[in-house]
Amino acid sequence: MSLTYATYEAQILDLIPSMSAAQFTVMSPGMIDYAEQRIYRELNLLTQVVRDSSGALAASNRNFTFPSHFVVTETINVVTPAGTTNPELGTRVQLTPTTKEVLDVLWSSASGAGVPTFFAMVTDQTILVGPWPDHAYTVEVIGTQRPTPLSATNTTTFLTLYLPDLFIAASMVYASGWMRNFGSQSDDPKMAASWEAQYGSLKQSADVEELRKRFSGPAWTSEAPSPIATPTR
């Protein structure tokens, strides 16, 4: 069953009878952040992949800053011809990753400027390109971004709709630690370990499903792994 923010709150309060609604309000931002960040880091979810082509290079300037924040950058394309803002109406030139040192040696100045074919990361949000651009080319960045977190105003997310069991388990790992503040009479030292084990089991099955979405299943298909049919077809 999928969750909304209201049903998520109801489930957490049901799993922790000693917690009041007021305590949930105080604790929930940290719990949601813990659960979401952990799942997003540990599962390579397709729902996190974003294409952003709202930025452009400046002529004779090899520096480029991503127009929005990317956690992991997967692909960077320069769109030709210059002036084409919609990548679907132009030609994508996929940039090859390299190092800053290589770019400094091969293209130390704007002399010989042209269509860039290489890039190097400078920070997590800025790159250098080479050759230096001779025109203001549109840049398409493809990578992962953090979705808007669950809240009273953003009442559903991909995790609450499609991975609600995993989201609850991750939340309870955090909540188990948070509850230890109430004293030894209410402490259950096995609770966090139990939820951690449950989270690990659910994450494994979610990871298999995500690999199937990417056609990274057996023999690079979307099929589920079979313990019987070996070798894979």
Secondary structure, 3 states (H helix, E strand, C coil): CCCCHHHHHHHHHHHCCCCCHHHHHHHHHHHHHHHHHHHHHHCCCHHHEEEEEEEECECCECEEECCCCCCEEEEEEEEECCCCCCHHHCEEEECEECCHHHHHHHCCCCCCCECCCEEEECCCCEEEEECCECCCCEEEEEEECCCCCCCCCCCCCHHHHHCHHHHHHHHHHHHHHHHHHHCHHHCCHHHHHHHHHHHHHHHHHHHHHHHHHCCCCHHHCCCCCCCCCCCCC
